[in-house]
Amino acid sequence: MDYQFKDIEQKWQQFWADNKTFKAENTTSKPKYYVLDMFPYPSGAGLHVGHPLGYIASDIFARYKRLKGFNVLHPMGYDSFGLPAEQYAIQTGQHPSVTTEANIATYRRQLDQIGFSFDWDREVRTSSPDYYKWTQWIFMQLFNSWYNKDADKAENIAKLVEHFENKGSAGINAVSDEEVLSFSAGEWKAFNLQEQQAELLKYRLTYLRESTVNWCAALGTVLANDEVKDGFSERGGYPVEQKKMMQWSMRITAYAQRLLEGLDTIDWPEPLKEMQRNWIGKSVGASVRFPLDKTTHLSQLTTNYIEVFTTRVDTIFGVSFLVIAPEHELVAEWTTPEQKADIDAYITQTKKKSELDRMADTKTVSGAFTGSYVTNPLNGAQIPVWIADYVLAGYGTGAVMAVPSGDQRDYLFAKHFNLPIIPIIDIQNIEVEADPTKEGKYINSDFINGLSYKEATAAVVAKLEELNLGKAKVNFRMRDAIFGRQRYWGEPVPVYFKGGLPYLIEEEHLPLLLPEIDKYLPTESGEPPLGRATGWKHEHGEYELSTMPGWAGSSWYWYRYMDAHNDKEFASREAIEYWKDVDLYIGGSEHATGHLLYSRFWNKFLKDIGKVVEEEPFKKLINQGMIQGRSNFVYRLIDDEGKGTNTFVSHGLIKDHKTSPLHVDVNIVENEILNLNKFKAWREDFADAEFILENGKYICGVEVEKMSKSKFNVVNPDDLISRYGADTLRMYEMFLGPLEQSKPWNTNGIEGVFKFLRKFWKLFHDADFNFNVSNEAPTKAELKSLHKIIQKVEQDIERFSFNTSVSSFMIAVNELTDLKCNKRAILQDLVITLAPYAPHISEELWTLLGNPAGSISTAAYPKFNPAYLVEDEFSYPVSFNGKMKTNVSLSLTMEAADIEAAILANADVQKYLDGKTPKKVIVVKGRIVNIVI
């Protein structure tokens, strides 16, 4: 029977499910290997062909590792809390869990039909109460912890309380809010419970504070920076503004140095590690206080100075103005009445931009003068205070000392607003732009004139410390992570409020379940949707109405896979000590400063409190490239009046006509040829379409773009699997190019991979497709062909070069076909070698070879024998009077005289000689034999 891929694939997918073939054990003598994919958000659209790329690669590696004798954990689950399900709930009134469940069913069906070797017994869903119970539990541990700088780790808040009770605040070296109190042990004990809890909140690793956030009124929630583009929400395109709100935050900044150092210990792509280094943004510099100038008269001041952080304190004498962020807490009170209208207008304008947009826009110059002045702490010079959107409230102190001669943004600002530009180094050239040089000697700089950079920096810091107006400081660009969304479909925060302060619910009451509500919109008074719940409150106060952000559940999920059904803890100590960490993690680089950073943060925290054993969660990370869409276009003919007609011009003829391009569904195009009948049926308005053809065909245009429904270039894997099978899809996705590189999808080449699998099937069958495998001993040529592919596949998989393996398989099968090989000794090892790539056909042939069903998954990967690749024979081309007629294989050890004798004795050579005696025989050892007659 010919290769019946549909029957074969359905058969083995059912077998794997029934027999739990890929179930991983938590106790085994085998070495462990943990292969993980970044788990998906189950959208309603399901998978397109770009989504499985990383999953196929990880599955090949997981299957290969099983063949190499490892106990492989290869799980899958769903990041199932999220905005899309909630938006659909708002529109339809349907509970988000209903659409989420339906979407997961679609994903599961699609994943199963691609033949992944997942251990489905360990499936997790972040929206399931038995999962988010432990997300809430981790939040509680963070709330009950503080970061001890002396120990360089998180510790239980009880240890901090004990210190306060015995010694007061003296000697505490903690990561905390800036405005912590100084008190004695007696004063601490005299505080009432509310006062003590208010102070402890300044130290907790998760805490409440007023933060500047991306507020989207239309969606009714705060958005992360990566959810905002050009001042609009990525989902829905709604306006987003910067707004101050009381928000839960997490002190990821406490781990900044450890997050930085940890990058040197893990095998991740260097560009991704550099993204994290830049995001963390370690800077060594100084903090400086600029006192309010006495000529500025303001009332009700809470602070009479502005503090800045700078990495170039040596340039302090070049400061000609100060810039503070528009959302800086001092803006309102430092703005004079005369400037209030300008400042308010500028703040309104700034709210329309996201922080990412503000950082990226280096060309636009804008700002507003507050009307206030400060003085330079070292020379008393009067300095105006401006606001500008190129300064962010969350970075440093939200204020910068502007040195136009040394910083290009400051230079452009000074030029635009006609502010002084003071040269401070004798070799600076500031005629057309800023010059940030550290070379030369200082000028116009008081007591550091004539000094070098290092000398000047040390002298300025010493002077500032002497005046108590500054000090040396290490700063990080990274800010504490906002930990809240004003949405329904997320984890409830296990907190209630009493006297305006948060308290944890009792641990035995976990999980705190999402309540039922009438609709999924904010309340009429502006509270989050949870404010609609009736009777949902703690006995001592009101529950928190915000839910956790999308990154909460994904910041620890790999541990739940280790022990997915444990109802006593998030994973047992035994399971964690066995699996330890993820050996191979595959996912997108777009998560560099989100999920991957937050995961490392939570992992380090769990290590600090003794719950996990590894400092870093993911040993090796690979970023798969994106499969881009391959769009097709038809060309609408434009009439003389400039209107579109219903006539379409083939691509090769558009130069002769006035046309307008339209995207067309790629699924009705094959090899760029449009199916005219399907096009007419595709859209009602095209039913009477007419065509100007070339050579009787309509040729479409082509362009590589992002794969999306709006461009009609989405290719559904269901369609390809139905037509060619899952094994073909798996191999073809690998064949498209290197895993890490982005590449355009092109269905045109898939036929070649399908033909390869049919050719592979034929090796095991005769011309009538009867199974026909011989037990004869293999030839040297057959063994050479086999061991070439054994070595090649092993090398390729180990270095994740899957695309080159597919090419090599094709070469090997062609060679064995030419050799008419049907030897069991060759084909059995070849089946094992192919199994990670094309598991269904391999399972079927494995059983046809007489092996127990399913046992190929635990078979041993064939051992490569280099001896079979040693060239000990050469096929000599034999020419007669310079014309090649035949080949004769001889040992490479033979000398010229023996070669000549063997050639002349060969039956084919004798046939061509036809009884004639050669005049001359020319032998070039290892190259050629030429007979002159």
Protein Blocks (a to p, Z undefined) as FASTA:
>chain_A
ZZdfklmmmmmmmmmmmnommaccfbdfbdcdddddddddddfklpafklmmmmmmmmmm
mmmmmmnopacdddddddfbcfklmmmmmmnopafklmmmmmmmmmmmmmmmnopabdfk
lgccfkbmklmmmmmmmmmmmmmpccdfklopacdfklmmmmmmmnojnhiacdddfkbc
dddfklmmmpcfklmmmmmmmmpmbdcddddddddfknopacdfklpgehiafbhoaacd
ddddddddddfklmmmmmmmmmmmpccdfklmmmmmmmnopacdddddddddfkbccehi
fbfcdcdddfblmlmmmpcbdcddfklcklmmmpcfklmmmmmmmmmmmmmpcfklmmmm
mmbccdddehiacddfklopacdddddfkbcfkgojlpacddfklomklmmmmmmnopac
ddfbfkbccklbccfbfghjdehkljmgoiafklmmmmmmmmmmmnopaccddddfbdcd
ddbdfdfbdcddfbddeehiacdddfklpccdddddfbfcdcfkopafklmpghiacfkb
ccdfbdcdfklmmmmmmmmmmmmmbckbmbdfklmmmnopafbdcddfklmmmmmmmmmm
mmmmmmmnopafbfbfblbacdddddddddddddddddfkopacfbdcdfklmmmpccdd
ddddfklcgehiacfklmmmmpmklmmgccddeehiacdddddddddfklopaccfklmm
mmnojklmmmmmmmnocfklccdddfklmmmmmmmmmmmmmmmpcfkopacddfbdcdfk
lmmmmmmmmmmmmmmmmnopaklmmmmmmmmmmmmmmnopabfklmmmmmmmmmmmmmml
mmmmmmmnopaehklmmmccddddfklmpcfbdcddddeehiafbdcdddfkbcfklmmm
mmmmpmklmmmnnopacfbdcddehiaccddZZ
